[in-house]
């Protein structure tokens, strides 16, 4: 395109105002959009071919003068070959405000020519400004609100961290983007477990104490083409909510303690009257005494449940763990509940599969089974059967109790394990209950390191189940409280707990070797997680002793285990052989 005539069809095809300016600054030609731009201050039919565009720009007055002078100066530089291009965006017009982006594009040739483009970008600028205002509002909300939003890629690297609700506690920092969640929260293993679950496709929720604050953290997987590509998380400050909950629990506990003594006295007196200590009562009086005694018994059970739960949450209940036969536990509970079942005209059937022994507290597991079985009997129709099953389930033993009662709506299932919750149906209310039995059962099962749940459908009965690990001793401790110490729902026998660092590096190395051997032989990720935690403790102990060489090697080993856990990659035989050589070398360093 060596002449103006060749360029004209291309200029006319543009919807943007366009003009071709010659080497002397005069307009050679304009396109249709330029000619029709009657309201544009730097274009229009009055600024046509042969006009000295540099003079036109220099003559602009008013608020647009500085912008026009800038365009004129840049146009001269482009014509002289001192600059290759320019883009300048400016505002003009009143009361109808418009935004224009002016671009200068040189055309190389024997004589230097420049295409001047005036593009209306009003809609784009308005959209950008609206987005900036929205982002500013969101940032203001997140900065002031007790909330933190974050996202993590599939490698565990923070890609977004918004909201300083946890600033000053060590939970979030302004430079956290680009760092690894496994390094940032290495001191919060429970949180890392939730992150790993989300990376594995499962939604996880936990309450984590961080300094003087407590956060409820929810992590959800991000999917792309059915693959998990990252995690999005929301951390909400629940410090005040937990404080209010504790105040309420303390109040309930105090009231319950004060009520139990007089109620026990009343119950005893009513029992004596019902037993005839004051002589034979008239039938009507006997009925009234029986009703009073029955309701007093119910109230005492409620208070005992409240106090029992209060002790569990305060960590004042000790689990006395022993090796237990699941069959014997079920037989004991079924024998104890058979009379209650006969009164309700309900059959209790037992289906037992051969299972390994479990490791738990006999009395507490009996309490859980009794609660679930009594509920199943309570809500079963007459002449129906309640089935108690025991079966192995992924290195655990699953106990399940199935009934043919009214079933539970899906919306109500999450509420079942909350305090004082009962189904609202009049039938459920008529059957009584404190609304604490399932909460206590859940607390006891989780204290054993197990899990509890229910499968149910309205009109088709319910199956409550819980799982307990087989007889390999495991210690499960609850989340940290505001003081930074552990606050388990049920305390572990303190005689069985010892600070690992007090056992000595050699003993910890032996334990680490055993855990890794278990992880390699059974592809057990739980054992691998235990090994990783033991390696970190050993690293800390070696640091305190000043053993820099051994500490460095243990840190490298711990990092390797971190990566394996992040990938959820069990140990294979080849890697175990490599680790054995590394462990042997560590042993020689420690002995030396």
TIZANU-936485 format. One record per residue (C-alpha): residue number from 0; x, y, z. Coordinates in steps of 0.001 Angstrom, whole numbers. Layout:
N
{node NUM,{X,Y,Z}}
...
***
This chain:
592
{node 0,{0,0,0}}
{node 1,{2198,2782,-1312}}
{node 2,{-372,5566,-1688}}
{node 3,{-3369,7062,70}}
{node 4,{-5852,5562,-2378}}
{node 5,{-4690,2059,-1492}}
{node 6,{-5272,2718,2229}}
{node 7,{-8767,4229,1893}}
{node 8,{-10756,920,1730}}
{node 9,{-8971,-311,4852}}
{node 10,{-9673,2911,6748}}
{node 11,{-13353,2886,5739}}
{node 12,{-13700,-681,7034}}
{node 13,{-12790,451,10561}}
{node 14,{-15605,1365,12970}}
{node 15,{-13090,3531,14854}}
{node 16,{-12458,7134,13813}}
{node 17,{-9339,6995,11610}}
{node 18,{-7292,9537,9663}}
{node 19,{-4058,9318,7702}}
{node 20,{-1636,12149,8487}}
{node 21,{1255,12990,6164}}
{node 22,{4863,13845,7017}}
{node 23,{4026,17555,7232}}
{node 24,{1296,17012,9798}}
{node 25,{-1581,17514,7359}}
{node 26,{-4493,15089,7093}}
{node 27,{-4320,13110,3845}}
{node 28,{-7641,11284,4223}}
{node 29,{-10257,10230,6830}}
{node 30,{-12659,7336,7044}}
{node 31,{-16439,7320,7298}}
{node 32,{-16451,7001,11117}}
{node 33,{-14206,10099,11421}}
{node 34,{-16469,12131,9169}}
{node 35,{-19589,11112,11170}}
{node 36,{-18054,11864,14604}}
{node 37,{-19729,15248,14969}}
{node 38,{-19348,15430,18790}}
{node 39,{-15720,14322,19027}}
{node 40,{-13386,17219,19937}}
{node 41,{-10429,15847,17910}}
{node 42,{-12351,14487,14876}}
{node 43,{-15421,15233,12793}}
{node 44,{-16416,16562,9355}}
{node 45,{-14879,19987,10040}}
{node 46,{-11447,18376,10493}}
{node 47,{-10949,16873,7046}}
{node 48,{-8274,16336,4404}}
{node 49,{-5627,19042,3953}}
{node 50,{-6191,20319,7523}}
{node 51,{-2979,20858,9513}}
{node 52,{-3719,18388,12284}}
{node 53,{-803,19549,14400}}
{node 54,{-2245,23079,14305}}
{node 55,{-5744,21750,15127}}
{node 56,{-4432,19906,18172}}
{node 57,{-2408,22908,19331}}
{node 58,{-5494,25119,19115}}
{node 59,{-7666,23049,21470}}
{node 60,{-8613,24983,24613}}
{node 61,{-10338,24140,27887}}
{node 62,{-10127,20943,29934}}
{node 63,{-8925,18912,26947}}
{node 64,{-5989,21222,26153}}
{node 65,{-3306,19203,27971}}
{node 66,{-4490,15934,26380}}
{node 67,{-4531,17513,22888}}
{node 68,{-1038,18965,23373}}
{node 69,{209,15549,24472}}
{node 70,{-1220,13951,21319}}
{node 71,{257,16742,19166}}
{node 72,{3723,16364,20712}}
{node 73,{3625,12580,20282}}
{node 74,{2400,12915,16683}}
{node 75,{5362,15150,15833}}
{node 76,{7768,12638,17432}}
{node 77,{6271,9767,15431}}
{node 78,{6484,11771,12197}}
{node 79,{10141,12633,12952}}
{node 80,{10886,8960,13671}}
{node 81,{11719,9553,17331}}
{node 82,{8882,7317,18584}}
{node 83,{7255,4238,17120}}
{node 84,{3712,4559,18560}}
{node 85,{1560,6124,21248}}
{node 86,{-1630,5261,23082}}
{node 87,{-3334,7861,25255}}
{node 88,{-6720,7584,27015}}
{node 89,{-8569,10705,28124}}
{node 90,{-11955,11960,29229}}
{node 91,{-14070,14625,27486}}
{node 92,{-17618,15881,27107}}
{node 93,{-20200,17380,29458}}
{node 94,{-22702,16554,30760}}
{node 95,{-22389,13307,28796}}
{node 96,{-18933,12062,29692}}
{node 97,{-17020,10003,27156}}
{node 98,{-13631,8283,27164}}
{node 99,{-11451,8047,24072}}
{node 100,{-8262,6103,23434}}
{node 101,{-6121,7801,20787}}
{node 102,{-3492,5642,19055}}
{node 103,{-771,6784,16677}}
{node 104,{514,4067,14326}}
{node 105,{3302,4973,11854}}
{node 106,{3428,3532,8333}}
{node 107,{6968,3098,7088}}
{node 108,{7793,4232,3571}}
{node 109,{9669,6833,1534}}
{node 110,{7680,9496,3402}}
{node 111,{6605,8769,6960}}
{node 112,{2838,8727,7435}}
{node 113,{830,8129,10611}}
{node 114,{-2611,6585,11148}}
{node 115,{-4510,8426,13923}}
{node 116,{-7204,6324,15608}}
{node 117,{-9791,7670,18082}}
{node 118,{-11564,4705,19757}}
{node 119,{-14568,5161,22050}}
{node 120,{-13727,3157,25196}}
{node 121,{-16411,4641,27462}}
{node 122,{-18122,1313,28132}}
{node 123,{-14805,-402,28808}}
{node 124,{-13619,2317,31219}}
{node 125,{-16952,2268,33066}}
{node 126,{-16727,-1505,33403}}
{node 127,{-13153,-1280,34676}}
{node 128,{-14078,1412,37185}}
{node 129,{-17070,-607,38368}}
{node 130,{-14813,-3642,38801}}
{node 131,{-12269,-1595,40747}}
{node 132,{-15014,-213,43009}}
{node 133,{-16358,-3707,43550}}
{node 134,{-12904,-5036,44345}}
{node 135,{-12281,-2140,46714}}
{node 136,{-15567,-2789,48504}}
{node 137,{-14819,-6499,48729}}
{node 138,{-11307,-5814,50024}}
{node 139,{-12719,-3380,52596}}
{node 140,{-15217,-5980,53739}}
{node 141,{-12632,-8749,53874}}
{node 142,{-10110,-6566,55671}}
{node 143,{-12579,-5565,58357}}
{node 144,{-14671,-8716,58531}}
{node 145,{-13664,-11722,60643}}
{node 146,{-13100,-13897,57579}}
{node 147,{-10237,-15166,55430}}
{node 148,{-10603,-16513,51885}}
{node 149,{-7815,-18543,50340}}
{node 150,{-7163,-20875,47445}}
{node 151,{-4442,-23475,46982}}
{node 152,{-3272,-25169,43789}}
{node 153,{-2810,-28932,43423}}
{node 154,{749,-28655,44791}}
{node 155,{-417,-26935,47974}}
{node 156,{796,-23446,46954}}
{node 157,{-1318,-20452,47990}}
{node 158,{-2663,-18636,44917}}
{node 159,{-5070,-16282,46700}}
{node 160,{-5187,-15026,50291}}
{node 161,{-7770,-12315,50966}}
{node 162,{-8946,-10927,54263}}
{node 163,{-6838,-10047,57235}}
{node 164,{-9339,-11295,59814}}
{node 165,{-6544,-13446,61224}}
{node 166,{-3778,-10858,60935}}
{node 167,{-1566,-10648,63984}}
{node 168,{-2238,-14249,64995}}
{node 169,{143,-15926,62560}}
{node 170,{-2751,-17458,60647}}
{node 171,{-2402,-15281,57533}}
{node 172,{202,-12829,56296}}
{node 173,{270,-10381,53399}}
{node 174,{3118,-12256,51656}}
{node 175,{1533,-15708,51951}}
{node 176,{688,-16036,48241}}
{node 177,{3259,-18272,46559}}
{node 178,{4186,-20159,49728}}
{node 179,{3310,-23764,50597}}
{node 180,{388,-24504,52887}}
{node 181,{2350,-27473,54240}}
{node 182,{5097,-25129,55422}}
{node 183,{2835,-22287,56576}}
{node 184,{669,-24598,58695}}
{node 185,{3113,-27346,59606}}
{node 186,{2267,-26626,63273}}
{node 187,{-1438,-27280,62554}}
{node 188,{-1595,-30961,61536}}
{node 189,{-5391,-31115,61855}}
{node 190,{-5747,-28287,59327}}
{node 191,{-3324,-29989,56946}}
{node 192,{-5403,-33178,57183}}
{node 193,{-8463,-31190,56039}}
{node 194,{-6451,-29687,53162}}
{node 195,{-5277,-33164,52103}}
{node 196,{-8873,-34401,52230}}
{node 197,{-9941,-31520,49951}}
{node 198,{-7074,-32270,47542}}
{node 199,{-8417,-35829,47526}}
{node 200,{-11910,-34626,46591}}
{node 201,{-13568,-34488,50018}}
{node 202,{-14990,-31397,51734}}
{node 203,{-13531,-30897,55196}}
{node 204,{-14456,-28666,58136}}
{node 205,{-12677,-28116,61430}}
{node 206,{-12341,-25585,64213}}
{node 207,{-8765,-24450,64731}}
{node 208,{-7459,-22255,67542}}
{node 209,{-4831,-19723,66490}}
{node 210,{-3444,-17686,69350}}
{node 211,{-6337,-15937,71112}}
{node 212,{-8733,-16607,68222}}
{node 213,{-10628,-19608,66911}}
{node 214,{-11479,-20168,63246}}
{node 215,{-13978,-22485,61620}}
{node 216,{-12220,-23548,58416}}
{node 217,{-13993,-25160,55482}}
{node 218,{-11958,-26522,52571}}
{node 219,{-13585,-27646,49317}}
{node 220,{-11996,-29180,46212}}
{node 221,{-11841,-27239,42926}}
{node 222,{-12684,-29462,39957}}
{node 223,{-11730,-29121,36307}}
{node 224,{-12782,-31895,33929}}
{node 225,{-13463,-34202,36898}}
{node 226,{-9938,-33660,38257}}
{node 227,{-9139,-31833,41489}}
{node 228,{-6903,-28898,40534}}
{node 229,{-6878,-27093,43849}}
{node 230,{-8680,-26151,47034}}
{node 231,{-10737,-23133,48032}}
{node 232,{-11058,-22377,51719}}
{node 233,{-13023,-20066,53986}}
{node 234,{-11906,-19381,57549}}
{node 235,{-14457,-17650,59772}}
{node 236,{-13681,-16174,63173}}
{node 237,{-15843,-18048,65691}}
{node 238,{-14042,-16873,68830}}
{node 239,{-17048,-15072,70292}}
{node 240,{-19411,-17862,69326}}
{node 241,{-17285,-20434,71112}}
{node 242,{-16955,-18145,74136}}
{node 243,{-20749,-17780,74295}}
{node 244,{-21120,-21535,73895}}
{node 245,{-18747,-22136,76812}}
{node 246,{-20655,-19670,78984}}
{node 247,{-23906,-21438,78164}}
{node 248,{-22373,-24845,78855}}
{node 249,{-20985,-23640,82184}}
{node 250,{-24373,-22265,83154}}
{node 251,{-26119,-25511,82227}}
{node 252,{-23498,-27483,84151}}
{node 253,{-23914,-25383,87308}}
{node 254,{-27690,-25623,87162}}
{node 255,{-27513,-29368,86580}}
{node 256,{-25246,-29908,89577}}
{node 257,{-27569,-27871,91781}}
{node 258,{-30637,-29772,90573}}
{node 259,{-29323,-33304,90900}}
{node 260,{-29122,-33388,94707}}
{node 261,{-32740,-32327,95428}}
{node 262,{-34009,-34473,92551}}
{node 263,{-32267,-37526,93955}}
{node 264,{-33976,-36902,97264}}
{node 265,{-37357,-36445,95601}}
{node 266,{-36857,-39606,93541}}
{node 267,{-36016,-41601,96650}}
{node 268,{-39086,-40341,98511}}
{node 269,{-41395,-41077,95579}}
{node 270,{-39905,-44551,95247}}
{node 271,{-40571,-45266,98905}}
{node 272,{-44159,-44061,98576}}
{node 273,{-44664,-46189,95475}}
{node 274,{-43177,-49162,97342}}
{node 275,{-45741,-48826,100142}}
{node 276,{-43633,-47456,102982}}
{node 277,{-46543,-45223,104014}}
{node 278,{-49106,-47949,103514}}
{node 279,{-51210,-48952,100569}}
{node 280,{-52071,-45853,98494}}
{node 281,{-55451,-45381,96838}}
{node 282,{-55317,-46256,93147}}
{node 283,{-55562,-42640,92029}}
{node 284,{-52816,-41516,94415}}
{node 285,{-50654,-44487,93370}}
{node 286,{-50985,-43442,89709}}
{node 287,{-49988,-39879,90548}}
{node 288,{-46951,-41073,92515}}
{node 289,{-45946,-43406,89667}}
{node 290,{-46212,-40575,87115}}
{node 291,{-44172,-38258,89343}}
{node 292,{-41520,-40920,89929}}
{node 293,{-41311,-41702,86181}}
{node 294,{-40847,-38066,85218}}
{node 295,{-38323,-37568,88009}}
{node 296,{-36344,-40510,86608}}
{node 297,{-36454,-38901,83167}}
{node 298,{-35257,-35574,84539}}
{node 299,{-32404,-37250,86442}}
{node 300,{-31326,-39051,83247}}
{node 301,{-31304,-35736,81400}}
{node 302,{-29165,-34108,84094}}
{node 303,{-26788,-37074,84165}}
{node 304,{-26397,-36826,80384}}
{node 305,{-25651,-33105,80624}}
{node 306,{-23058,-33672,83339}}
{node 307,{-21545,-36603,81456}}
{node 308,{-21199,-34515,78306}}
{node 309,{-19833,-31610,80330}}
{node 310,{-17109,-33832,81769}}
{node 311,{-16219,-35121,78302}}
{node 312,{-15885,-31651,76841}}
{node 313,{-13803,-30533,79813}}
{node 314,{-11454,-33491,79301}}
{node 315,{-12275,-34998,82698}}
{node 316,{-13220,-38464,81443}}
{node 317,{-10385,-40971,81098}}
{node 318,{-10492,-43740,78514}}
{node 319,{-9274,-47022,79997}}
{node 320,{-8342,-48848,76815}}
{node 321,{-7929,-52585,76558}}
{node 322,{-8136,-55167,73787}}
{node 323,{-11822,-56046,73316}}
{node 324,{-13718,-58730,71412}}
{node 325,{-16486,-57061,69321}}
{node 326,{-18706,-60157,69636}}
{node 327,{-18587,-60029,73439}}
{node 328,{-19490,-56336,73463}}
{node 329,{-22547,-56930,71287}}
{node 330,{-23661,-59991,73284}}
{node 331,{-23439,-58023,76524}}
{node 332,{-25523,-55120,75211}}
{node 333,{-28139,-57321,73529}}
{node 334,{-28564,-59370,76708}}
{node 335,{-28973,-56197,78757}}
{node 336,{-31530,-54674,76334}}
{node 337,{-33569,-57802,75678}}
{node 338,{-36137,-56993,78376}}
{node 339,{-36651,-53475,76997}}
{node 340,{-37112,-54927,73515}}
{node 341,{-39710,-57410,74749}}
{node 342,{-41681,-54617,76393}}
{node 343,{-41695,-52778,73053}}
{node 344,{-42600,-56001,71182}}
{node 345,{-39449,-55667,69049}}
{node 346,{-37042,-58489,68129}}
{node 347,{-33283,-57991,68308}}
{node 348,{-31306,-59983,65739}}
{node 349,{-27536,-60255,65600}}
{node 350,{-25367,-60767,62502}}
{node 351,{-21665,-61118,63317}}
{node 352,{-18805,-61592,60868}}
{node 353,{-15365,-62657,62104}}
{node 354,{-13520,-59502,63110}}
{node 355,{-10214,-58656,64727}}
{node 356,{-10196,-57407,68327}}
{node 357,{-10474,-53655,68844}}
{node 358,{-8665,-51336,71226}}
{node 359,{-10975,-49247,73381}}
{node 360,{-12713,-48500,76660}}
{node 361,{-15164,-51309,77474}}
{node 362,{-17654,-49258,79485}}
{node 363,{-17723,-46346,77066}}
{node 364,{-18259,-48524,73994}}
{node 365,{-21021,-50372,75863}}
{node 366,{-22550,-46932,76496}}
{node 367,{-22446,-46106,72774}}
{node 368,{-23943,-49443,71718}}
{node 369,{-26641,-49230,74371}}
{node 370,{-27651,-45747,73252}}
{node 371,{-27896,-46702,69576}}
{node 372,{-29743,-49957,70279}}
{node 373,{-32233,-48340,72681}}
{node 374,{-32990,-45644,70072}}
{node 375,{-33544,-48300,67399}}
{node 376,{-35926,-50203,69680}}
{node 377,{-37699,-47009,70710}}
{node 378,{-38516,-46006,67126}}
{node 379,{-39276,-49485,65723}}
{node 380,{-42858,-50563,65047}}
{node 381,{-44198,-53521,67046}}
{node 382,{-43357,-57010,65779}}
{node 383,{-40445,-55677,63708}}
{node 384,{-36758,-56559,64078}}
{node 385,{-33715,-54476,64931}}
{node 386,{-30553,-55942,63417}}
{node 387,{-27156,-55500,65064}}
{node 388,{-24249,-56188,62716}}
{node 389,{-20497,-56365,63234}}
{node 390,{-18106,-56595,60293}}
{node 391,{-14495,-55674,59409}}
{node 392,{-14206,-52430,57451}}
{node 393,{-10863,-51046,56149}}
{node 394,{-8668,-52061,59105}}
{node 395,{-11488,-51091,61442}}
{node 396,{-14508,-52836,62875}}
{node 397,{-17919,-51418,61994}}
{node 398,{-20843,-51782,64407}}
{node 399,{-24233,-51013,62842}}
{node 400,{-27791,-51053,64230}}
{node 401,{-30593,-51089,61636}}
{node 402,{-34272,-50501,62384}}
{node 403,{-37447,-50306,60314}}
{node 404,{-38768,-47147,61916}}
{node 405,{-40040,-43949,60290}}
{node 406,{-36616,-42966,58967}}
{node 407,{-34981,-39548,58981}}
{node 408,{-35158,-36803,56368}}
{node 409,{-31833,-35953,54737}}
{node 410,{-32137,-32343,55932}}
{node 411,{-32368,-33532,59558}}
{node 412,{-29392,-35902,59524}}
{node 413,{-26714,-33215,60161}}
{node 414,{-28697,-32026,63202}}
{node 415,{-28866,-35427,64897}}
{node 416,{-25471,-35172,66554}}
{node 417,{-26068,-31701,67980}}
{node 418,{-27038,-30954,71575}}
{node 419,{-30687,-31213,72590}}
{node 420,{-31823,-32005,69075}}
{node 421,{-34792,-34270,68562}}
{node 422,{-36915,-34832,65522}}
{node 423,{-39899,-32514,65542}}
{node 424,{-42406,-35218,64768}}
{node 425,{-44947,-35675,67536}}
{node 426,{-44205,-39392,67566}}
{node 427,{-40556,-38689,68378}}
{node 428,{-41484,-36219,71103}}
{node 429,{-43882,-38670,72666}}
{node 430,{-41099,-41242,73037}}
{node 431,{-39012,-38900,75187}}
{node 432,{-35253,-38631,75411}}
{node 433,{-32810,-35909,76362}}
{node 434,{-31501,-35132,72905}}
{node 435,{-27955,-35711,74193}}
{node 436,{-27506,-39438,73663}}
{node 437,{-26184,-39170,70115}}
{node 438,{-23925,-36241,71035}}
{node 439,{-22385,-38334,73809}}
{node 440,{-22050,-41325,71482}}
{node 441,{-20337,-39185,68834}}
{node 442,{-17962,-37698,71402}}
{node 443,{-16990,-41114,72736}}
{node 444,{-16487,-42652,69301}}
{node 445,{-14337,-39759,68118}}
{node 446,{-12318,-39945,71335}}
{node 447,{-11455,-43514,70253}}
{node 448,{-10249,-42155,66910}}
{node 449,{-13325,-43581,65182}}
{node 450,{-16249,-42137,63293}}
{node 451,{-20015,-42358,63610}}
{node 452,{-22780,-41794,61096}}
{node 453,{-26236,-42753,59887}}
{node 454,{-27839,-43913,56638}}
{node 455,{-31557,-43227,56527}}
{node 456,{-34500,-42457,54295}}
{node 457,{-37999,-41382,55268}}
{node 458,{-40289,-44375,55449}}
{node 459,{-37483,-46927,55116}}
{node 460,{-35854,-47056,58533}}
{node 461,{-32383,-46007,59693}}
{node 462,{-28980,-47597,60157}}
{node 463,{-26681,-45998,62718}}
{node 464,{-23069,-47147,62640}}
{node 465,{-19694,-46425,64144}}
{node 466,{-16194,-47693,63433}}
{node 467,{-13342,-48423,65849}}
{node 468,{-9762,-49222,64864}}
{node 469,{-8502,-52744,65361}}
{node 470,{-6160,-53460,68259}}
{node 471,{-3259,-51275,67269}}
{node 472,{-3005,-48601,69977}}
{node 473,{-3559,-45121,68604}}
{node 474,{-3676,-41830,70492}}
{node 475,{-6122,-39259,69160}}
{node 476,{-6080,-35791,70621}}
{node 477,{-8578,-33005,69977}}
{node 478,{-8038,-29508,68608}}
{node 479,{-6041,-26830,70370}}
{node 480,{-7831,-24379,72589}}
{node 481,{-7296,-20642,72966}}
{node 482,{-4397,-21058,75347}}
{node 483,{-2576,-23136,72726}}
{node 484,{-2858,-26411,74671}}
{node 485,{-4734,-29483,73516}}
{node 486,{-8370,-29743,74562}}
{node 487,{-9584,-33292,73796}}
{node 488,{-13247,-34147,73950}}
{node 489,{-12312,-37107,76137}}
{node 490,{-8981,-37148,77932}}
{node 491,{-6541,-39988,77327}}
{node 492,{-5087,-41764,80335}}
{node 493,{-2282,-39355,81340}}
{node 494,{-67,-42229,82484}}
{node 495,{169,-43348,78852}}
{node 496,{1308,-39975,77546}}
{node 497,{4889,-38795,77578}}
{node 498,{6502,-35912,75735}}
{node 499,{8122,-37694,72740}}
{node 500,{11216,-35497,72979}}
{node 501,{11870,-36854,76489}}
{node 502,{12233,-40394,75150}}
{node 503,{15566,-39663,73498}}
{node 504,{16529,-39536,69794}}
{node 505,{17495,-43214,69588}}
{node 506,{14141,-44389,70919}}
{node 507,{12301,-42007,68597}}
{node 508,{14349,-43277,65649}}
{node 509,{13310,-46829,66557}}
{node 510,{9653,-45753,66624}}
{node 511,{10075,-43937,63303}}
{node 512,{11546,-47085,61748}}
{node 513,{8649,-49221,63008}}
{node 514,{6060,-46780,61640}}
{node 515,{7741,-46647,58246}}
{node 516,{7955,-50453,58150}}
{node 517,{4197,-50623,58848}}
{node 518,{3496,-47972,56201}}
{node 519,{5537,-49888,53614}}
{node 520,{4107,-53335,54380}}
{node 521,{431,-52325,54430}}
{node 522,{356,-49153,52267}}
{node 523,{-1041,-47461,55371}}
{node 524,{-1194,-43680,54946}}
{node 525,{-2123,-43285,58629}}
{node 526,{1154,-44925,59622}}
{node 527,{2937,-42730,57099}}
{node 528,{1364,-39640,58692}}
{node 529,{2454,-40890,62137}}
{node 530,{5982,-41385,60787}}
{node 531,{6043,-37863,59364}}
{node 532,{4944,-36397,62725}}
{node 533,{7577,-38494,64555}}
{node 534,{10255,-37271,62141}}
{node 535,{9321,-33667,62845}}
{node 536,{9474,-34291,66616}}
{node 537,{12865,-35979,66216}}
{node 538,{14060,-32994,64181}}
{node 539,{12988,-30670,67011}}
{node 540,{14746,-32832,69630}}
{node 541,{17988,-32918,67628}}
{node 542,{17825,-29144,67192}}
{node 543,{17587,-28709,70957}}
{node 544,{20674,-30928,71379}}
{node 545,{22656,-29086,68695}}
{node 546,{23052,-32165,66470}}
{node 547,{23129,-30218,63200}}
{node 548,{24193,-33086,60898}}
{node 549,{21580,-35537,62127}}
{node 550,{18979,-32765,62291}}
{node 551,{19553,-31876,58633}}
{node 552,{19147,-35485,57519}}
{node 553,{15966,-35905,59567}}
{node 554,{14595,-32645,58100}}
{node 555,{15230,-34000,54587}}
{node 556,{13489,-37255,55505}}
{node 557,{10514,-35357,56950}}
{node 558,{10274,-33292,53770}}
{node 559,{10203,-36497,51708}}
{node 560,{7368,-37834,53851}}
{node 561,{5533,-34490,53535}}
{node 562,{5619,-34802,49758}}
{node 563,{4456,-38434,49847}}
{node 564,{1508,-37496,52054}}
{node 565,{612,-34547,49857}}
{node 566,{474,-36905,46853}}
{node 567,{-1240,-39557,49012}}
{node 568,{1426,-41909,47695}}
{node 569,{2003,-44985,49935}}
{node 570,{5519,-46351,50414}}
{node 571,{6530,-49123,48011}}
{node 572,{9244,-51763,48515}}
{node 573,{11924,-49855,46585}}
{node 574,{11447,-46653,48540}}
{node 575,{11387,-48593,51815}}
{node 576,{14788,-50117,50991}}
{node 577,{16160,-46631,50321}}
{node 578,{14687,-45345,53571}}
{node 579,{16195,-48273,55500}}
{node 580,{19668,-47245,54367}}
{node 581,{18960,-43653,55364}}
{node 582,{17636,-44726,58769}}
{node 583,{20713,-46897,59324}}
{node 584,{22935,-43912,58560}}
{node 585,{20957,-41801,61035}}
{node 586,{21402,-44468,63670}}
{node 587,{25171,-44394,63191}}
{node 588,{25189,-40597,63513}}
{node 589,{23181,-40753,66740}}
{node 590,{25402,-43460,68236}}
{node 591,{28506,-41526,67264}}
***
